[in-house]
Amino acid sequence: MEGLTPEALSIVKTIAAAGAITIGAVAPAIAIGMIGSKGMEAIGRNPEAASSVQTSMILAIAFAEAIAIYVLVIALIVKFV
């Protein structure tokens, strides 16, 4: 990024990291809410399958949280490199 002073570059990096964290926190939060909602619907319709639905739901939530952690790592790389 030619033409930017070191202070301006630092500001741009901070804004980019903040934007990445914002999107990276909102998207998994929405996904986890949807997973929980659909899991509860499935358990409500078929209570006998609660244990298998709950297991699948927890696994899906863990994958959604992993995306948020990846975004955090990317934001830290953008900020400090």
LINKA-V585118 format. One record per backbone hydrogen bond with DSSP energy under -1.0 kcal/mol. NH is the residue of the N-H (numbers start at 1). CO is the residue of the C=O. Records with the same first field share a line. If there is no record, write none. Layout:
BEGIN
NH->CO + CO
END
This chain:
BEGIN
4->1
9->5
10->6
11->7
12->8
13->9
14->10
15->11
16->12
17->13
18->14
19->15
20->16
21->17
22->18
23->19
24->20
25->21
26->22
27->23
29->25
30->26
31->27
32->28
33->29
34->30
35->31
36->32
37->33
38->34
39->35
40->36
41->37
42->38
43->39
44->40
45->41
46->42
49->46
50->47
53->49
54->50
55->51
56->52
57->53
58->54
59->55
60->56
61->57
62->58
63->59
64->60
65->61
66->62
67->63
68->64
69->65
70->66
71->67
72->68
73->69
74->70
75->71
76->72
77->73
78->74
79->75
80->76
81->77
END
